[in-house]
Amino acid sequence: MFARSIGVKIIRIKAVYFLLSNLLIVGRQVLILFILMALGVICNRVHWLDAKSVKSITNIVLYFVTPCVIINSFATESDPTLIPGLFITALVAALTFAVSIAFVHLCVKDKDADRERIYRYAVVFGNCGFMALPLEYAVLGPTGVFYGAMYIAVFNLFAWTYGIWLMSGNKNEINVKTAIINPGVIGTALGLIIFFAHIKLPEIIGTPIEYLAALNTPLPMIVIGYYLGNLSIKTMLSDKKQYLIAFYKLILIPAAALGMMYFAKVDPVVAVVCTIAAAAPTAANTAMFATLYDKDAELGARLMSVSTLLSLVTLPLLVALSETIIK
């Protein structure tokens, strides 16, 4: 009896330690994001940025930085034993996005059509790069990052097809040509070719790609900070619907994805990676695409900021839950 009691206490201590470790990782990432957003607020207040320059930065991020992020993620040596998990990750990611899309069209409504589009985008698309990858690495090591890169690739495929259609409000924005020839799809195709063909990029090409990929966090956060600079604290906290959207994004969708993987008996490593990615807060793309299509970018920035702050609690808990039930 005494030995069993000691064993239970040790398990509890390990669980608390694991939860606190994840909390510190997520907390550090949240703090970094808010520091970068603060720079955007400052640039707004001192008039170093205006709406025109912000839209130019947005175009640079979406059309140059995004494909470089994907290519850089796959420009690594492949391990044949990980290939099956790579395809399972892609399948789980695609199903998660498909379920999320069906859910928002059924449940996320608003009297204003443009606001409705942004609310829906905020639920479907999360920050599965900057917020998820460090946690995936801490929990699962390089394998977690490897599978996480595939999740990001699927994210970009959906963002540059469904995401464009959703945010633009114009079905003519998406056709066979634009669905294939866009930065997300092109970056994914090139990345997969480089990965499976074992192509080692020469330094003269690989280094610029790395440098551009490194801009994927600071530039979007500065843009989001710019839009937050136009809002008062009262405005940021008064929208009750943003908390419902955060609940959908941070708890409901990742819990549904975790349940789906549990019943499908998905590989534990893949399941934890996909849970972390699905539980990531609203993507910076919400404000980026809103800027691109002249929608309410301030709302997108606010949804991203609120969900990022709340993920400080929800993300570590979901990681702990996924590791507990998926074995």
C-alpha positions in Angstrom: 0.0 0.0 0.0 2.8 2.4 0.9 4.7 1.6 -2.3 1.5 2.2 -4.3 1.0 5.6 -2.5 4.6 6.7 -3.3 4.1 5.6 -6.9 0.9 7.7 -7.3 2.7 10.7 -5.8 5.6 10.3 -8.2 3.2 10.2 -11.2 1.5 13.3 -9.9 4.8 15.2 -9.5 5.8 14.2 -13.0 2.5 15.4 -14.4 2.8 18.7 -12.6 6.4 19.1 -13.8 5.4 18.3 -17.4 2.6 20.8 -17.3 4.7 23.6 -15.8 7.5 22.9 -18.4 5.0 23.3 -21.2 3.5 26.4 -19.6 7.0 27.9 -19.5 7.6 27.1 -23.2 4.2 28.5 -24.2 4.6 31.5 -21.9 8.0 32.4 -23.5 6.5 32.2 -27.0 3.6 34.4 -26.0 5.9 37.0 -24.4 8.0 37.1 -27.6 4.9 37.6 -29.7 3.6 40.4 -27.6 7.0 42.2 -27.5 7.0 42.1 -31.3 3.4 43.4 -31.4 4.4 46.2 -29.1 6.9 47.3 -31.7 4.1 47.5 -34.2 2.0 49.6 -31.7 5.0 52.0 -31.3 5.5 52.3 -35.1 1.8 53.2 -35.4 1.9 55.8 -32.6 5.0 57.5 -34.0 3.7 57.3 -37.5 6.5 55.1 -38.9 3.9 52.9 -40.4 0.7 53.7 -42.2 -2.0 51.6 -44.0 -0.2 51.6 -47.3 3.2 50.5 -45.9 1.5 47.8 -43.8 -0.2 46.4 -46.9 3.2 46.3 -48.7 4.7 44.4 -45.7 1.7 42.0 -45.9 2.4 41.3 -49.6 6.0 40.5 -48.8 5.1 38.1 -46.1 2.4 36.3 -48.0 4.1 36.1 -51.4 7.8 35.7 -50.5 8.2 34.7 -46.8 5.5 32.0 -46.7 6.9 29.8 -49.5 10.4 30.1 -48.0 9.1 28.9 -44.6 7.7 25.7 -46.2 10.8 25.1 -48.4 13.1 25.7 -45.5 11.1 23.2 -43.3 11.6 20.4 -45.8 15.2 21.2 -46.7 16.5 18.5 -44.4 17.7 14.9 -44.6 14.9 12.4 -44.8 14.5 9.4 -42.5 12.7 6.7 -44.4 11.2 5.3 -41.2 9.3 8.6 -40.6 7.7 8.8 -44.1 4.5 6.9 -43.1 4.0 9.2 -40.2 4.4 12.2 -42.5 1.5 11.0 -44.7 -0.6 10.3 -41.6 0.1 13.8 -40.3 -1.0 15.3 -43.6 -4.2 13.2 -43.5 -5.0 14.2 -39.9 -4.3 17.9 -40.7 -6.5 17.8 -43.8 -9.4 16.1 -41.9 -9.0 18.6 -39.0 -9.2 21.6 -41.4 -12.2 20.0 -43.2 -14.1 19.4 -39.9 -13.2 23.0 -38.8 -14.5 24.4 -42.0 -17.8 22.4 -41.8 -18.2 23.5 -38.2 -17.7 27.3 -38.8 -20.2 27.3 -41.6 -22.8 25.7 -39.4 -22.1 27.4 -36.1 -20.2 30.7 -36.6 -22.6 33.4 -37.6 -22.7 37.2 -37.6 -25.0 39.9 -38.9 -22.1 41.5 -40.7 -20.9 39.3 -43.5 -17.3 40.6 -43.4 -17.0 40.1 -39.7 -18.4 36.6 -40.1 -15.7 35.8 -42.5 -13.0 36.9 -40.1 -14.5 35.0 -37.2 -14.6 31.9 -39.3 -11.1 32.3 -40.5 -9.9 32.8 -36.9 -11.4 29.4 -35.9 -10.1 27.4 -38.8 -6.5 28.7 -39.0 -4.0 28.6 -36.1 -0.5 29.7 -35.5 0.9 26.2 -36.1 4.4 27.5 -36.9 5.8 29.9 -34.3 3.6 28.8 -31.4 3.5 25.0 -32.1 7.0 24.1 -33.4 8.9 25.0 -30.2 6.5 23.0 -28.1 6.6 20.1 -30.5 10.4 20.1 -30.3 10.4 20.3 -26.5 8.0 17.4 -26.2 9.0 15.2 -29.1 12.4 16.4 -30.3 13.3 16.7 -34.0 10.7 14.2 -35.1 8.0 16.5 -33.7 9.3 19.4 -35.7 9.5 17.2 -38.8 5.8 16.2 -38.6 5.0 19.7 -37.6 6.4 21.0 -40.9 4.0 18.8 -42.8 1.1 20.2 -40.8 2.2 23.7 -41.7 2.3 22.7 -45.4 -1.3 21.5 -45.2 -2.2 24.7 -43.4 -0.8 26.7 -46.3 -2.7 24.6 -48.9 -6.0 25.3 -47.2 -5.1 29.0 -46.4 -4.3 29.7 -50.0 -7.4 28.0 -51.4 -10.3 28.0 -48.9 -8.8 30.9 -46.9 -8.6 33.1 -50.0 -12.2 32.3 -51.0 -13.4 32.8 -47.4 -11.7 36.1 -46.8 -12.2 37.7 -50.2 -15.9 36.8 -50.4 -15.5 36.3 -54.1 -15.7 32.8 -55.6 -13.9 34.1 -58.7 -10.8 34.5 -56.6 -10.4 30.7 -56.6 -10.2 28.7 -59.8 -8.0 25.8 -60.9 -5.2 28.2 -61.8 -5.2 30.2 -58.6 -5.7 27.0 -56.5 -2.5 25.6 -58.0 -0.4 28.6 -58.7 -0.1 30.4 -55.3 2.7 30.8 -52.8 1.4 28.1 -50.4 1.0 25.4 -53.0 4.2 26.3 -54.9 6.2 26.3 -51.7 4.7 23.0 -50.6 5.4 21.4 -54.0 9.0 22.6 -54.1 9.6 21.6 -50.4 8.3 18.1 -51.0 10.4 17.7 -54.2 13.5 18.8 -52.3 12.7 16.5 -49.4 11.9 13.3 -51.4 14.6 13.8 -54.0 17.2 14.4 -51.3 18.2 17.7 -52.9 20.8 19.7 -51.0 20.3 23.4 -51.8 23.5 25.3 -52.6 24.4 27.9 -50.0 23.7 30.8 -52.4 20.1 29.7 -52.6 19.5 28.0 -49.2 20.8 31.0 -47.2 18.5 33.6 -48.7 15.6 31.2 -48.2 16.6 30.8 -44.5 16.8 34.5 -44.0 13.4 35.1 -45.6 11.8 32.3 -43.6 13.1 33.9 -40.4 10.9 37.0 -41.1 7.8 34.9 -40.8 7.2 35.8 -37.2 8.5 39.4 -36.7 6.9 41.0 -39.7 3.3 39.7 -39.2 3.5 40.5 -35.4 4.6 44.1 -36.2 1.7 44.4 -38.7 -0.7 43.1 -36.0 0.7 45.5 -33.5 0.1 48.3 -36.0 -3.6 47.4 -36.1 -3.8 47.0 -32.3 -2.4 50.5 -32.0 -5.7 51.8 -33.5 -7.7 50.1 -30.7 -8.4 51.2 -27.2 -8.3 48.7 -24.3 -12.0 49.0 -23.9 -12.6 48.1 -27.5 -10.2 45.1 -27.2 -12.1 43.7 -24.2 -15.7 44.6 -25.0 -16.3 42.1 -27.8 -17.8 39.0 -26.0 -17.9 37.0 -29.2 -14.1 37.0 -29.4 -14.1 34.7 -26.3 -16.5 32.3 -27.9 -14.3 32.2 -31.0 -11.3 31.6 -28.8 -13.1 28.7 -27.1 -13.8 27.1 -30.5 -10.2 27.6 -31.7 -8.4 26.7 -28.5 -10.5 24.0 -26.9 -13.4 22.6 -29.1 -11.6 22.0 -32.4 -8.4 20.5 -30.9 -10.4 18.3 -28.5 -12.4 17.0 -31.5 -9.2 16.3 -33.4 -7.7 14.5 -30.4 -10.9 12.4 -30.0 -10.8 11.5 -33.7 -7.1 10.4 -33.4 -7.8 8.5 -30.3 -10.6 6.4 -31.9 -8.5 6.0 -35.1 -5.5 4.8 -33.0 -3.2 7.2 -34.7 0.5 6.9 -33.8 1.1 8.7 -30.5 3.9 11.0 -31.8 1.7 12.1 -34.8 -1.3 12.5 -32.5 0.6 14.8 -30.1 2.0 16.9 -32.9 -1.4 17.3 -34.5 -3.0 18.2 -31.2 -0.4 20.9 -30.5 -0.8 22.3 -34.0 -4.7 22.2 -33.8 -4.6 23.8 -30.4 -2.4 26.8 -31.5 -4.0 30.2 -31.2 -5.5 32.1 -34.2 -3.0 32.6 -37.0 -1.4 35.9 -37.9 -2.8 35.2 -41.4 -6.2 36.3 -40.1 -5.0 39.9 -40.0 -2.7 39.4 -43.1 -5.5 38.2 -45.4 -7.9 40.8 -44.0 -5.4 43.4 -45.0 -4.9 41.9 -48.4 -8.6 41.9 -49.1 -9.5 45.2 -47.4 -11.5 43.6 -44.6 -11.4 44.5 -40.8 -7.8 43.7 -40.1 -8.1 45.3 -36.6 -10.7 42.6 -35.7 -8.3 39.9 -37.1 -5.4 41.3 -35.0 -7.6 41.4 -31.9 -8.8 37.8 -32.3 -5.2 36.7 -32.8 -4.0 38.6 -29.7 -6.8 37.4 -27.4 -6.5 33.8 -28.4 -2.7 33.9 -28.0 -3.0 35.2 -24.5 -5.6 32.5 -23.6 -3.5 29.8 -25.1 -1.0 30.3 -22.2 -3.5 28.1 -20.2 -5.2 26.0 -22.8 -2.2 24.8 -24.9 -0.2 23.1 -22.1 -3.4 21.5 -20.8 -4.2 20.0 -24.2 -0.7 18.8 -24.7 -0.8 17.0 -21.3 -4.2 15.5 -22.2 -3.0 14.2 -25.5 0.1 12.6 -24.0 -2.1 11.0 -21.3 -4.8 9.4 -23.4 -2.8 8.6 -26.6 -0.5 5.7 -25.9 
